[in-house]
Amino acid sequence: MTDLVLKELRFRHAQLDLRAERLRHVWRTLPATGPRAAALGRQVKEIQAQADNYAALIEKAEEM
């Protein structure tokens, strides 16, 4: 992969990590027994999974 593609992957990974962290902060401030908390919890997990996928792609690309 080219350097530009790697930079884009790193940028997207950083964006997703930041978004997940912000949502995690909001999620922690909500009461634990609400539907909004459950929805935010799922959203945080999904975004973190996407960030992890980008991290795996970056790792594979750097090995090449």
N, C-alpha and C positions, 0 to 999 in steps of 0.2 A: 504494500500500500504506500501511497505517496505521503509525504510529510503533511500536505494539506488535509488529506483524509484523516490522518492520525490526529491532527489538531482539532478537526471538527468532531471526531469521536470523543476526544478528551473534553472539549467544550460542552458537548451534549451530556456527557457523564456528570460533569460538574454542575450543570443546570439541574439535572434530575436529583442529584444528591442534595443540593440546596433546597429545592422544592420539597423533597421528602422531609428534610430537617425542619423546615418552616411548618409544614402540616403536622409533624410529630409534636412540635411545641404547642400548637393550637389544640391538638388531640389530648395532650396531657392536662390542659387547663379545663377541659370539659368534664362534667359529671360522667362517671364510668357507665351509667346505666341508661344512656339515651340513644335513640336511633342515630342521631348525628354523630355521636362518638363512634358507634359501630361502623358507620359509613366512612368516616375519616380514617379509622383504623385499617379498613380494607384498602382505601385509596393509598395510604402510606405504604402498605405492603406491596401493592402493585407498582408504585413508582420506584420503590427500592429494588424490586425485582428487575425492572427495566434498567436501572442504574447498574445493577450487578451484571446484567447481560452486556452492557456497554463496556464494563470493566473487563469482562472475559474477552470481548472482541479486541480491545486494546492490547491485552496481554498476548493474545495469539498473533496479532499484527506485529508486535515488537519482537517476537521470537523469530519471525521470518527474516 
